[in-house]
Amino acid sequence: MKKALILALSLSLTGLAAQAQSAAVKPANAQEKVAGPQIQFEEVKYDFGTIKQGDVVDHTFKFKNVGTQPLVISNIGVSCGCTTPDWTKDPIMPGKSGVISAKFNSAGKMGMQNKVLTVESNSAGGNAMVALVGEIKDAASANATPTMTVESKTNGVMDEKDAKQKSKIGDNKIKAKRKSS
């Protein structure tokens, strides 16, 4: 009798453990509503590619409030004065969307850039960050970059040795041209 009771008790506990475990497993695409406001961006990084120095990049980051209460953005901090943000100022109701516009002026900047905007809000997840990334080339050198055409052999195929030789010839012409300027 004692053995039967212990067996029944252990089977009951095993069943409860299995139920608890299956309740904890959720599908990968299930989105759980967060208590309070919650910001969710469509993208957190925008790669603007390669631009010339002095160009202005203007990009809009879209987001949604996936929480249960209104989301309010109080401020957006920027990593330098070259980036100017603007954003939806009204509270964003649950399930609704808003935008953050970021303008980056590349004047005086060179090379790889990573301009971070820190979104300060009442989101349950705390502050969020989005970024503009890309490379800036000097406007003068970008305009002076010569284009070179390479003739092909009669059969239309050029081997690596021929291509290198043509490239050297082109480089020498460019150097000679710069010296004469």
PyMOL CGO cylinders between C-alpha atoms (Angstrom):
from pymol import cmd
from pymol.cgo import CYLINDER

trace = [
    CYLINDER, 0.00, 0.00, 0.00, 2.80, 2.36, 0.89, 0.3, 1, 1, 1, 1, 1, 1,
    CYLINDER, 2.80, 2.36, 0.89, 4.55, 1.58, -2.41, 0.3, 1, 1, 1, 1, 1, 1,
    CYLINDER, 4.55, 1.58, -2.41, 1.38, 2.26, -4.38, 0.3, 1, 1, 1, 1, 1, 1,
    CYLINDER, 1.38, 2.26, -4.38, 0.94, 5.63, -2.66, 0.3, 1, 1, 1, 1, 1, 1,
    CYLINDER, 0.94, 5.63, -2.66, 4.55, 6.61, -3.36, 0.3, 1, 1, 1, 1, 1, 1,
    CYLINDER, 4.55, 6.61, -3.36, 4.17, 5.55, -7.01, 0.3, 1, 1, 1, 1, 1, 1,
    CYLINDER, 4.17, 5.55, -7.01, 0.96, 7.57, -7.42, 0.3, 1, 1, 1, 1, 1, 1,
    CYLINDER, 0.96, 7.57, -7.42, 2.56, 10.62, -5.80, 0.3, 1, 1, 1, 1, 1, 1,
    CYLINDER, 2.56, 10.62, -5.80, 5.66, 10.45, -8.02, 0.3, 1, 1, 1, 1, 1, 1,
    CYLINDER, 5.66, 10.45, -8.02, 3.50, 10.10, -11.16, 0.3, 1, 1, 1, 1, 1, 1,
    CYLINDER, 3.50, 10.10, -11.16, 1.50, 13.16, -10.13, 0.3, 1, 1, 1, 1, 1, 1,
    CYLINDER, 1.50, 13.16, -10.13, 4.65, 15.22, -9.57, 0.3, 1, 1, 1, 1, 1, 1,
    CYLINDER, 4.65, 15.22, -9.57, 6.06, 14.08, -12.93, 0.3, 1, 1, 1, 1, 1, 1,
    CYLINDER, 6.06, 14.08, -12.93, 2.87, 15.19, -14.67, 0.3, 1, 1, 1, 1, 1, 1,
    CYLINDER, 2.87, 15.19, -14.67, 2.95, 18.62, -13.00, 0.3, 1, 1, 1, 1, 1, 1,
    CYLINDER, 2.95, 18.62, -13.00, 6.59, 19.10, -13.98, 0.3, 1, 1, 1, 1, 1, 1,
    CYLINDER, 6.59, 19.10, -13.98, 5.81, 18.22, -17.61, 0.3, 1, 1, 1, 1, 1, 1,
    CYLINDER, 5.81, 18.22, -17.61, 2.91, 20.72, -17.65, 0.3, 1, 1, 1, 1, 1, 1,
    CYLINDER, 2.91, 20.72, -17.65, 5.08, 23.49, -16.22, 0.3, 1, 1, 1, 1, 1, 1,
    CYLINDER, 5.08, 23.49, -16.22, 7.82, 22.76, -18.73, 0.3, 1, 1, 1, 1, 1, 1,
    CYLINDER, 7.82, 22.76, -18.73, 5.47, 22.80, -21.74, 0.3, 1, 1, 1, 1, 1, 1,
    CYLINDER, 5.47, 22.80, -21.74, 3.93, 26.08, -20.55, 0.3, 1, 1, 1, 1, 1, 1,
    CYLINDER, 3.93, 26.08, -20.55, 7.41, 27.66, -20.47, 0.3, 1, 1, 1, 1, 1, 1,
    CYLINDER, 7.41, 27.66, -20.47, 8.12, 26.74, -24.12, 0.3, 1, 1, 1, 1, 1, 1,
    CYLINDER, 8.12, 26.74, -24.12, 6.79, 29.37, -26.52, 0.3, 1, 1, 1, 1, 1, 1,
    CYLINDER, 6.79, 29.37, -26.52, 7.00, 29.56, -30.29, 0.3, 1, 1, 1, 1, 1, 1,
    CYLINDER, 7.00, 29.56, -30.29, 9.93, 31.63, -31.58, 0.3, 1, 1, 1, 1, 1, 1,
    CYLINDER, 9.93, 31.63, -31.58, 7.62, 34.13, -33.28, 0.3, 1, 1, 1, 1, 1, 1,
    CYLINDER, 7.62, 34.13, -33.28, 5.37, 34.67, -30.24, 0.3, 1, 1, 1, 1, 1, 1,
    CYLINDER, 5.37, 34.67, -30.24, 5.48, 38.27, -29.10, 0.3, 1, 1, 1, 1, 1, 1,
    CYLINDER, 5.48, 38.27, -29.10, 4.61, 38.81, -25.48, 0.3, 1, 1, 1, 1, 1, 1,
    CYLINDER, 4.61, 38.81, -25.48, 3.07, 42.14, -24.51, 0.3, 1, 1, 1, 1, 1, 1,
    CYLINDER, 3.07, 42.14, -24.51, 5.21, 43.99, -22.02, 0.3, 1, 1, 1, 1, 1, 1,
    CYLINDER, 5.21, 43.99, -22.02, 3.54, 45.64, -19.05, 0.3, 1, 1, 1, 1, 1, 1,
    CYLINDER, 3.54, 45.64, -19.05, 4.04, 49.36, -19.63, 0.3, 1, 1, 1, 1, 1, 1,
    CYLINDER, 4.04, 49.36, -19.63, 5.33, 51.09, -22.77, 0.3, 1, 1, 1, 1, 1, 1,
    CYLINDER, 5.33, 51.09, -22.77, 7.91, 49.30, -24.96, 0.3, 1, 1, 1, 1, 1, 1,
    CYLINDER, 7.91, 49.30, -24.96, 9.72, 50.72, -28.01, 0.3, 1, 1, 1, 1, 1, 1,
    CYLINDER, 9.72, 50.72, -28.01, 10.57, 48.41, -30.92, 0.3, 1, 1, 1, 1, 1, 1,
    CYLINDER, 10.57, 48.41, -30.92, 12.47, 49.69, -33.99, 0.3, 1, 1, 1, 1, 1, 1,
    CYLINDER, 12.47, 49.69, -33.99, 12.16, 48.38, -37.54, 0.3, 1, 1, 1, 1, 1, 1,
    CYLINDER, 12.16, 48.38, -37.54, 15.93, 48.91, -37.83, 0.3, 1, 1, 1, 1, 1, 1,
    CYLINDER, 15.93, 48.91, -37.83, 18.51, 50.12, -35.34, 0.3, 1, 1, 1, 1, 1, 1,
    CYLINDER, 18.51, 50.12, -35.34, 21.35, 50.82, -37.77, 0.3, 1, 1, 1, 1, 1, 1,
    CYLINDER, 21.35, 50.82, -37.77, 21.23, 52.66, -41.09, 0.3, 1, 1, 1, 1, 1, 1,
    CYLINDER, 21.23, 52.66, -41.09, 24.26, 52.27, -43.37, 0.3, 1, 1, 1, 1, 1, 1,
    CYLINDER, 24.26, 52.27, -43.37, 24.40, 55.29, -45.69, 0.3, 1, 1, 1, 1, 1, 1,
    CYLINDER, 24.40, 55.29, -45.69, 27.34, 53.84, -47.65, 0.3, 1, 1, 1, 1, 1, 1,
    CYLINDER, 27.34, 53.84, -47.65, 30.03, 56.16, -49.00, 0.3, 1, 1, 1, 1, 1, 1,
    CYLINDER, 30.03, 56.16, -49.00, 29.34, 59.87, -49.41, 0.3, 1, 1, 1, 1, 1, 1,
    CYLINDER, 29.34, 59.87, -49.41, 31.37, 62.98, -50.23, 0.3, 1, 1, 1, 1, 1, 1,
    CYLINDER, 31.37, 62.98, -50.23, 32.45, 65.31, -47.46, 0.3, 1, 1, 1, 1, 1, 1,
    CYLINDER, 32.45, 65.31, -47.46, 29.79, 67.99, -47.01, 0.3, 1, 1, 1, 1, 1, 1,
    CYLINDER, 29.79, 67.99, -47.01, 26.85, 65.78, -48.02, 0.3, 1, 1, 1, 1, 1, 1,
    CYLINDER, 26.85, 65.78, -48.02, 23.89, 65.59, -45.64, 0.3, 1, 1, 1, 1, 1, 1,
    CYLINDER, 23.89, 65.59, -45.64, 22.30, 62.26, -44.74, 0.3, 1, 1, 1, 1, 1, 1,
    CYLINDER, 22.30, 62.26, -44.74, 18.64, 62.38, -43.73, 0.3, 1, 1, 1, 1, 1, 1,
    CYLINDER, 18.64, 62.38, -43.73, 17.12, 59.12, -42.46, 0.3, 1, 1, 1, 1, 1, 1,
    CYLINDER, 17.12, 59.12, -42.46, 13.92, 58.22, -40.63, 0.3, 1, 1, 1, 1, 1, 1,
    CYLINDER, 13.92, 58.22, -40.63, 13.88, 55.40, -38.06, 0.3, 1, 1, 1, 1, 1, 1,
    CYLINDER, 13.88, 55.40, -38.06, 10.40, 53.92, -37.61, 0.3, 1, 1, 1, 1, 1, 1,
    CYLINDER, 10.40, 53.92, -37.61, 9.31, 52.35, -34.34, 0.3, 1, 1, 1, 1, 1, 1,
    CYLINDER, 9.31, 52.35, -34.34, 6.24, 50.86, -32.71, 0.3, 1, 1, 1, 1, 1, 1,
    CYLINDER, 6.24, 50.86, -32.71, 4.99, 50.82, -29.11, 0.3, 1, 1, 1, 1, 1, 1,
    CYLINDER, 4.99, 50.82, -29.11, 4.59, 47.08, -28.47, 0.3, 1, 1, 1, 1, 1, 1,
    CYLINDER, 4.59, 47.08, -28.47, 3.76, 47.64, -24.79, 0.3, 1, 1, 1, 1, 1, 1,
    CYLINDER, 3.76, 47.64, -24.79, 0.48, 48.14, -22.95, 0.3, 1, 1, 1, 1, 1, 1,
    CYLINDER, 0.48, 48.14, -22.95, 0.76, 51.84, -22.00, 0.3, 1, 1, 1, 1, 1, 1,
    CYLINDER, 0.76, 51.84, -22.00, 1.53, 55.07, -23.90, 0.3, 1, 1, 1, 1, 1, 1,
    CYLINDER, 1.53, 55.07, -23.90, 5.18, 55.58, -24.88, 0.3, 1, 1, 1, 1, 1, 1,
    CYLINDER, 5.18, 55.58, -24.88, 6.69, 59.05, -24.48, 0.3, 1, 1, 1, 1, 1, 1,
    CYLINDER, 6.69, 59.05, -24.48, 10.10, 60.02, -25.88, 0.3, 1, 1, 1, 1, 1, 1,
    CYLINDER, 10.10, 60.02, -25.88, 11.53, 62.72, -23.63, 0.3, 1, 1, 1, 1, 1, 1,
    CYLINDER, 11.53, 62.72, -23.63, 14.85, 63.38, -25.38, 0.3, 1, 1, 1, 1, 1, 1,
    CYLINDER, 14.85, 63.38, -25.38, 17.30, 62.08, -27.95, 0.3, 1, 1, 1, 1, 1, 1,
    CYLINDER, 17.30, 62.08, -27.95, 20.98, 62.42, -27.17, 0.3, 1, 1, 1, 1, 1, 1,
    CYLINDER, 20.98, 62.42, -27.17, 23.48, 62.55, -30.05, 0.3, 1, 1, 1, 1, 1, 1,
    CYLINDER, 23.48, 62.55, -30.05, 27.15, 61.63, -30.20, 0.3, 1, 1, 1, 1, 1, 1,
    CYLINDER, 27.15, 61.63, -30.20, 28.12, 64.94, -31.84, 0.3, 1, 1, 1, 1, 1, 1,
    CYLINDER, 28.12, 64.94, -31.84, 26.64, 68.26, -32.95, 0.3, 1, 1, 1, 1, 1, 1,
    CYLINDER, 26.64, 68.26, -32.95, 26.78, 67.14, -36.59, 0.3, 1, 1, 1, 1, 1, 1,
    CYLINDER, 26.78, 67.14, -36.59, 23.66, 65.01, -36.03, 0.3, 1, 1, 1, 1, 1, 1,
    CYLINDER, 23.66, 65.01, -36.03, 20.27, 66.65, -35.52, 0.3, 1, 1, 1, 1, 1, 1,
    CYLINDER, 20.27, 66.65, -35.52, 17.29, 64.56, -34.34, 0.3, 1, 1, 1, 1, 1, 1,
    CYLINDER, 17.29, 64.56, -34.34, 13.55, 65.19, -34.54, 0.3, 1, 1, 1, 1, 1, 1,
    CYLINDER, 13.55, 65.19, -34.54, 10.91, 62.79, -33.24, 0.3, 1, 1, 1, 1, 1, 1,
    CYLINDER, 10.91, 62.79, -33.24, 7.24, 62.15, -32.59, 0.3, 1, 1, 1, 1, 1, 1,
    CYLINDER, 7.24, 62.15, -32.59, 6.48, 64.38, -29.60, 0.3, 1, 1, 1, 1, 1, 1,
    CYLINDER, 6.48, 64.38, -29.60, 2.96, 63.12, -28.80, 0.3, 1, 1, 1, 1, 1, 1,
    CYLINDER, 2.96, 63.12, -28.80, 2.51, 59.98, -26.69, 0.3, 1, 1, 1, 1, 1, 1,
    CYLINDER, 2.51, 59.98, -26.69, 2.49, 56.86, -28.85, 0.3, 1, 1, 1, 1, 1, 1,
    CYLINDER, 2.49, 56.86, -28.85, -0.41, 54.63, -27.84, 0.3, 1, 1, 1, 1, 1, 1,
    CYLINDER, -0.41, 54.63, -27.84, 0.00, 50.82, -27.56, 0.3, 1, 1, 1, 1, 1, 1,
    CYLINDER, 0.00, 50.82, -27.56, 0.14, 49.25, -31.01, 0.3, 1, 1, 1, 1, 1, 1,
    CYLINDER, 0.14, 49.25, -31.01, 0.77, 52.63, -32.72, 0.3, 1, 1, 1, 1, 1, 1,
    CYLINDER, 0.77, 52.63, -32.72, 3.92, 53.84, -34.48, 0.3, 1, 1, 1, 1, 1, 1,
    CYLINDER, 3.92, 53.84, -34.48, 6.18, 56.88, -34.44, 0.3, 1, 1, 1, 1, 1, 1,
    CYLINDER, 6.18, 56.88, -34.44, 9.34, 58.13, -36.13, 0.3, 1, 1, 1, 1, 1, 1,
    CYLINDER, 9.34, 58.13, -36.13, 12.74, 59.55, -35.33, 0.3, 1, 1, 1, 1, 1, 1,
    CYLINDER, 12.74, 59.55, -35.33, 14.35, 61.64, -38.08, 0.3, 1, 1, 1, 1, 1, 1,
    CYLINDER, 14.35, 61.64, -38.08, 18.11, 62.03, -38.00, 0.3, 1, 1, 1, 1, 1, 1,
    CYLINDER, 18.11, 62.03, -38.00, 20.08, 64.51, -40.13, 0.3, 1, 1, 1, 1, 1, 1,
    CYLINDER, 20.08, 64.51, -40.13, 23.84, 64.04, -40.29, 0.3, 1, 1, 1, 1, 1, 1,
    CYLINDER, 23.84, 64.04, -40.29, 25.96, 66.82, -41.81, 0.3, 1, 1, 1, 1, 1, 1,
    CYLINDER, 25.96, 66.82, -41.81, 29.29, 65.38, -42.98, 0.3, 1, 1, 1, 1, 1, 1,
    CYLINDER, 29.29, 65.38, -42.98, 31.06, 68.76, -43.32, 0.3, 1, 1, 1, 1, 1, 1,
    CYLINDER, 31.06, 68.76, -43.32, 34.48, 68.50, -41.70, 0.3, 1, 1, 1, 1, 1, 1,
    CYLINDER, 34.48, 68.50, -41.70, 34.23, 64.71, -41.25, 0.3, 1, 1, 1, 1, 1, 1,
    CYLINDER, 34.23, 64.71, -41.25, 36.36, 62.03, -42.93, 0.3, 1, 1, 1, 1, 1, 1,
    CYLINDER, 36.36, 62.03, -42.93, 36.58, 58.26, -42.93, 0.3, 1, 1, 1, 1, 1, 1,
    CYLINDER, 36.58, 58.26, -42.93, 34.27, 55.78, -41.21, 0.3, 1, 1, 1, 1, 1, 1,
    CYLINDER, 34.27, 55.78, -41.21, 31.47, 57.28, -39.13, 0.3, 1, 1, 1, 1, 1, 1,
    CYLINDER, 31.47, 57.28, -39.13, 29.19, 55.82, -36.45, 0.3, 1, 1, 1, 1, 1, 1,
    CYLINDER, 29.19, 55.82, -36.45, 26.72, 58.44, -35.23, 0.3, 1, 1, 1, 1, 1, 1,
    CYLINDER, 26.72, 58.44, -35.23, 24.71, 57.08, -32.30, 0.3, 1, 1, 1, 1, 1, 1,
    CYLINDER, 24.71, 57.08, -32.30, 21.37, 58.53, -31.16, 0.3, 1, 1, 1, 1, 1, 1,
    CYLINDER, 21.37, 58.53, -31.16, 20.28, 57.61, -27.62, 0.3, 1, 1, 1, 1, 1, 1,
    CYLINDER, 20.28, 57.61, -27.62, 16.49, 57.51, -27.32, 0.3, 1, 1, 1, 1, 1, 1,
    CYLINDER, 16.49, 57.51, -27.32, 15.39, 58.49, -23.81, 0.3, 1, 1, 1, 1, 1, 1,
    CYLINDER, 15.39, 58.49, -23.81, 11.82, 57.43, -23.07, 0.3, 1, 1, 1, 1, 1, 1,
    CYLINDER, 11.82, 57.43, -23.07, 9.56, 55.80, -20.53, 0.3, 1, 1, 1, 1, 1, 1,
    CYLINDER, 9.56, 55.80, -20.53, 10.04, 52.42, -22.27, 0.3, 1, 1, 1, 1, 1, 1,
    CYLINDER, 10.04, 52.42, -22.27, 10.11, 49.43, -19.94, 0.3, 1, 1, 1, 1, 1, 1,
    CYLINDER, 10.11, 49.43, -19.94, 13.33, 48.38, -21.69, 0.3, 1, 1, 1, 1, 1, 1,
    CYLINDER, 13.33, 48.38, -21.69, 15.09, 51.65, -20.79, 0.3, 1, 1, 1, 1, 1, 1,
    CYLINDER, 15.09, 51.65, -20.79, 17.00, 53.82, -23.24, 0.3, 1, 1, 1, 1, 1, 1,
    CYLINDER, 17.00, 53.82, -23.24, 17.35, 52.57, -26.80, 0.3, 1, 1, 1, 1, 1, 1,
    CYLINDER, 17.35, 52.57, -26.80, 20.00, 53.39, -29.40, 0.3, 1, 1, 1, 1, 1, 1,
    CYLINDER, 20.00, 53.39, -29.40, 19.95, 53.79, -33.16, 0.3, 1, 1, 1, 1, 1, 1,
    CYLINDER, 19.95, 53.79, -33.16, 22.89, 54.67, -35.40, 0.3, 1, 1, 1, 1, 1, 1,
    CYLINDER, 22.89, 54.67, -35.40, 23.86, 56.14, -38.76, 0.3, 1, 1, 1, 1, 1, 1,
    CYLINDER, 23.86, 56.14, -38.76, 27.01, 54.50, -40.16, 0.3, 1, 1, 1, 1, 1, 1,
    CYLINDER, 27.01, 54.50, -40.16, 29.02, 54.95, -43.32, 0.3, 1, 1, 1, 1, 1, 1,
    CYLINDER, 29.02, 54.95, -43.32, 32.16, 56.37, -44.87, 0.3, 1, 1, 1, 1, 1, 1,
    CYLINDER, 32.16, 56.37, -44.87, 33.03, 59.91, -45.92, 0.3, 1, 1, 1, 1, 1, 1,
    CYLINDER, 33.03, 59.91, -45.92, 35.47, 60.64, -48.72, 0.3, 1, 1, 1, 1, 1, 1,
    CYLINDER, 35.47, 60.64, -48.72, 37.15, 63.97, -49.32, 0.3, 1, 1, 1, 1, 1, 1,
    CYLINDER, 37.15, 63.97, -49.32, 35.06, 65.86, -51.89, 0.3, 1, 1, 1, 1, 1, 1,
    CYLINDER, 35.06, 65.86, -51.89, 38.17, 67.07, -53.79, 0.3, 1, 1, 1, 1, 1, 1,
    CYLINDER, 38.17, 67.07, -53.79, 39.74, 63.61, -54.11, 0.3, 1, 1, 1, 1, 1, 1,
    CYLINDER, 39.74, 63.61, -54.11, 36.38, 62.02, -54.90, 0.3, 1, 1, 1, 1, 1, 1,
    CYLINDER, 36.38, 62.02, -54.90, 36.02, 64.38, -57.88, 0.3, 1, 1, 1, 1, 1, 1,
    CYLINDER, 36.02, 64.38, -57.88, 39.65, 63.93, -58.95, 0.3, 1, 1, 1, 1, 1, 1,
    CYLINDER, 39.65, 63.93, -58.95, 39.52, 60.15, -58.98, 0.3, 1, 1, 1, 1, 1, 1,
    CYLINDER, 39.52, 60.15, -58.98, 40.31, 59.28, -62.60, 0.3, 1, 1, 1, 1, 1, 1,
    CYLINDER, 40.31, 59.28, -62.60, 38.47, 56.63, -64.50, 0.3, 1, 1, 1, 1, 1, 1,
    CYLINDER, 38.47, 56.63, -64.50, 40.57, 54.33, -66.62, 0.3, 1, 1, 1, 1, 1, 1,
    CYLINDER, 40.57, 54.33, -66.62, 39.52, 52.22, -69.54, 0.3, 1, 1, 1, 1, 1, 1,
    CYLINDER, 39.52, 52.22, -69.54, 41.45, 49.08, -70.29, 0.3, 1, 1, 1, 1, 1, 1,
    CYLINDER, 41.45, 49.08, -70.29, 41.56, 47.66, -73.80, 0.3, 1, 1, 1, 1, 1, 1,
    CYLINDER, 41.56, 47.66, -73.80, 41.12, 43.94, -74.06, 0.3, 1, 1, 1, 1, 1, 1,
    CYLINDER, 41.12, 43.94, -74.06, 43.03, 41.45, -76.17, 0.3, 1, 1, 1, 1, 1, 1,
    CYLINDER, 43.03, 41.45, -76.17, 41.57, 40.50, -79.51, 0.3, 1, 1, 1, 1, 1, 1,
    CYLINDER, 41.57, 40.50, -79.51, 39.73, 37.53, -78.04, 0.3, 1, 1, 1, 1, 1, 1,
    CYLINDER, 39.73, 37.53, -78.04, 38.11, 39.75, -75.41, 0.3, 1, 1, 1, 1, 1, 1,
    CYLINDER, 38.11, 39.75, -75.41, 39.94, 38.06, -72.54, 0.3, 1, 1, 1, 1, 1, 1,
    CYLINDER, 39.94, 38.06, -72.54, 42.61, 39.77, -70.46, 0.3, 1, 1, 1, 1, 1, 1,
    CYLINDER, 42.61, 39.77, -70.46, 44.76, 37.81, -68.08, 0.3, 1, 1, 1, 1, 1, 1,
    CYLINDER, 44.76, 37.81, -68.08, 45.87, 39.08, -64.68, 0.3, 1, 1, 1, 1, 1, 1,
    CYLINDER, 45.87, 39.08, -64.68, 49.37, 40.02, -65.91, 0.3, 1, 1, 1, 1, 1, 1,
    CYLINDER, 49.37, 40.02, -65.91, 47.94, 42.19, -68.71, 0.3, 1, 1, 1, 1, 1, 1,
    CYLINDER, 47.94, 42.19, -68.71, 45.50, 43.87, -66.32, 0.3, 1, 1, 1, 1, 1, 1,
    CYLINDER, 45.50, 43.87, -66.32, 48.31, 44.70, -63.87, 0.3, 1, 1, 1, 1, 1, 1,
    CYLINDER, 48.31, 44.70, -63.87, 50.45, 46.13, -66.68, 0.3, 1, 1, 1, 1, 1, 1,
    CYLINDER, 50.45, 46.13, -66.68, 47.57, 48.30, -67.93, 0.3, 1, 1, 1, 1, 1, 1,
    CYLINDER, 47.57, 48.30, -67.93, 46.93, 49.43, -64.36, 0.3, 1, 1, 1, 1, 1, 1,
    CYLINDER, 46.93, 49.43, -64.36, 50.61, 50.45, -63.94, 0.3, 1, 1, 1, 1, 1, 1,
    CYLINDER, 50.61, 50.45, -63.94, 50.49, 52.38, -67.19, 0.3, 1, 1, 1, 1, 1, 1,
    CYLINDER, 50.49, 52.38, -67.19, 47.34, 54.15, -66.03, 0.3, 1, 1, 1, 1, 1, 1,
    CYLINDER, 47.34, 54.15, -66.03, 48.90, 54.93, -62.63, 0.3, 1, 1, 1, 1, 1, 1,
    CYLINDER, 48.90, 54.93, -62.63, 51.99, 56.38, -64.33, 0.3, 1, 1, 1, 1, 1, 1,
    CYLINDER, 51.99, 56.38, -64.33, 49.81, 58.59, -66.54, 0.3, 1, 1, 1, 1, 1, 1,
    CYLINDER, 49.81, 58.59, -66.54, 47.95, 59.85, -63.45, 0.3, 1, 1, 1, 1, 1, 1,
    CYLINDER, 47.95, 59.85, -63.45, 51.22, 60.60, -61.61, 0.3, 1, 1, 1, 1, 1, 1,
    CYLINDER, 51.22, 60.60, -61.61, 52.61, 62.40, -64.65, 0.3, 1, 1, 1, 1, 1, 1,
    CYLINDER, 52.61, 62.40, -64.65, 49.43, 64.43, -64.98, 0.3, 1, 1, 1, 1, 1, 1,
    CYLINDER, 49.43, 64.43, -64.98, 49.53, 65.45, -61.28, 0.3, 1, 1, 1, 1, 1, 1,
    CYLINDER, 49.53, 65.45, -61.28, 53.21, 66.49, -61.55, 0.3, 1, 1, 1, 1, 1, 1,
    CYLINDER, 53.21, 66.49, -61.55, 52.48, 68.70, -64.54, 0.3, 1, 1, 1, 1, 1, 1,
    CYLINDER, 52.48, 68.70, -64.54, 49.55, 70.42, -62.78, 0.3, 1, 1, 1, 1, 1, 1,
]
cmd.load_cgo(trace, "trace")
